[in-house]
């Protein structure tokens, strides 16, 4: 594995669970949502299963595309400063 941020498998993270639920509630497939926001299906899948987190850019694109409030999308994930 290349140097940098290690991959962590965090199954059923609140964000991943919410993302899968929101996409399914809208009758979409993850592939469709990934294409709509301009990312790969693999990257989107990693977000859903907790292997990776989206950048702020993609979080904003997801929020806009899925038309959800931040707290619903992030599912109680809080970032400490």
C-alpha positions as CSV (number, residue, x, y, z in Angstrom):
1,X,0.0,0.0,0.0
2,X,1.4,3.4,-0.9
3,X,2.3,5.8,1.9
4,X,-0.3,8.2,3.1
5,X,-3.6,7.8,4.9
6,X,-4.2,4.1,5.8
7,X,-7.4,2.4,4.7
8,X,-9.7,1.6,7.6
9,X,-12.7,-0.7,7.3
10,X,-15.3,0.8,9.6
11,X,-18.5,-1.2,8.6
12,X,-21.8,0.4,9.2
13,X,-20.5,3.9,10.0
14,X,-23.4,6.3,10.5
15,X,-22.4,8.2,7.4
16,X,-22.2,5.1,5.2
17,X,-25.5,3.7,6.5
18,X,-27.3,7.0,5.9
19,X,-25.8,7.4,2.5
20,X,-27.0,3.9,1.4
21,X,-30.5,4.6,2.9
22,X,-30.9,8.0,1.3
23,X,-29.9,6.7,-2.1
24,X,-32.2,3.7,-1.8
25,X,-35.1,5.9,-0.6
26,X,-34.8,7.8,-3.8
27,X,-35.0,4.7,-5.9
28,X,-31.5,5.0,-7.2
29,X,-28.5,2.7,-7.4
30,X,-25.1,3.8,-6.0
31,X,-23.8,3.8,-9.5
32,X,-26.4,6.4,-10.5
33,X,-25.6,8.6,-7.6
34,X,-21.8,8.3,-8.2
35,X,-22.2,9.3,-11.8
36,X,-24.5,12.2,-10.9
37,X,-21.9,13.7,-8.6
38,X,-18.9,13.0,-10.9
39,X,-17.1,10.2,-9.0
40,X,-16.5,6.5,-9.6
41,X,-18.8,3.7,-8.4
42,X,-15.8,2.2,-6.5
43,X,-15.1,5.4,-4.6
44,X,-18.8,5.8,-3.8
45,X,-18.9,2.2,-2.6
46,X,-16.0,2.8,-0.3
47,X,-17.9,5.7,1.3
48,X,-20.9,3.5,1.9
49,X,-18.9,0.7,3.5
50,X,-16.7,2.9,5.6
51,X,-13.4,2.2,3.8
52,X,-12.9,5.9,3.0
53,X,-14.5,9.2,3.6
54,X,-15.5,11.7,0.9
55,X,-13.8,15.0,0.7
56,X,-15.6,18.2,1.6
57,X,-16.1,18.8,-2.2
58,X,-18.0,15.5,-2.6
59,X,-19.9,16.0,0.7
60,X,-21.2,19.3,-0.7
61,X,-22.1,17.6,-4.1
62,X,-23.9,14.8,-2.2
63,X,-25.9,17.2,-0.1
64,X,-26.9,19.2,-3.1
65,X,-27.7,16.2,-5.3
66,X,-29.6,14.2,-2.7
67,X,-31.3,17.4,-1.3
68,X,-30.9,16.5,2.4
69,X,-29.9,18.5,5.4
70,X,-26.4,18.0,6.8
71,X,-27.4,16.2,9.9
72,X,-29.3,13.6,7.9
73,X,-26.5,13.0,5.5
74,X,-23.7,12.9,8.2
75,X,-25.8,10.9,10.6
76,X,-24.5,12.4,13.8
77,X,-20.8,12.4,12.7
78,X,-19.2,15.3,14.4
79,X,-15.7,16.6,13.8
80,X,-13.8,18.0,16.7
81,X,-11.7,21.1,16.2
